[in-house]
Amino acid sequence: MRKAVSLATIRDHCLLLVKKKETWILPGGKPKENECDYDCLVREINEELGDNITLLHLIHYGDFVGVTPHKGDRLKNVVMMGEIRGDINPRAEISTAQWCIYTEACLLNLSDITKKIVKRLHQENYF
């Protein structure tokens, strides 16, 4: 099973989501060989959202398993929760980024795994 590391960051009751192709997901990506989760997340956030982004107060939120939207295979997503500082400038394979309240997020074309994460964050009153 492949693995990805993603960031759940919430500001003013809004979750940051990014759009890759036609699917909305949490920012993050797959680790390189021998890369720890933290280093992977920092690298992926900088690649996707800009070099001026700083991650703060990261903690492990949970592991989620689901089907990927593009390859249709199973993926384990390690989700870290934390703050993000800096100007968001979507790039690489990310076409846009958006802060969403729960009801807005539910209207987007979320990946299978992202739906699970959004639901749990909402159930736990994070947003």
Secondary structure, DSSP 8 states (H G I E B T S, - for coil): -EEEEEEE-EETTEEEEEEETTEEE-SEE---TT--HHHHHHHHHHHHH-TT-EEEEEEEEEEEEEE-TTT--EEEEEEEEEEEES-----TTEEEEEEE-HHHHHHS-B-HHHHHHHHHHHHTT--
